[in-house]
Amino acid sequence: MSSSSNLETRSIIDELRNFDKSGLFDLGHPLLNRIAESFVKAAGIGAVQAVAREAYLTAVEGAGADTSGIPPEISAAKRHRFPDLRGETNAKTVEALVKGTGKESLQWGLAAGMYSGLTYGLKEARGVHDWKNSALAGAVTGAALALTSDGHSHEQIVQCAITGAAISTAANLLTGIF
């Protein structure tokens, strides 16, 4: 292997190592930078998740495999999330996939940006980053996420707020342990 190839590889690896340190954006304020970075990263994850789920379900359905092992919430998401997808190769199918993936990635990005912005703002306002900030940010984000779903109810909003607060608090408390 030549030394120039090694230098290129090393510089790419160094860039990847410094990715989290340098940040993606410089919008002039740490709060804006944090919200934008969280949004972009989570939206990308949401898009990959949506496409991977659709590819898996299309492959399983197309192969005629036994779908009894697929959890009902995933198979229900298949029926309701992208109703125009039928495994065919046409413009309507591609359009449905793009629209569905865009919606899901937007939801993931909004949730991550909102949570990140709230935790940062609460840390700045209170002067401390603790489980209380995480619980409040998780509750508000969970409730907002429930509002973006179709046919949301009061019970669903409260349940999502409680779930968001619990997950966020647990993650904050477990950060020092692991």
PyMOL commands that set and color helices and strands:
alter all, ss='L'
color gray80, all
select helices_A, chain A and resi 3-17+19-22+30-63+72-81+91-126+131-147+154-174
alter helices_A, ss='H'
color red, helices_A
deselect
rebuild
show_as cartoon
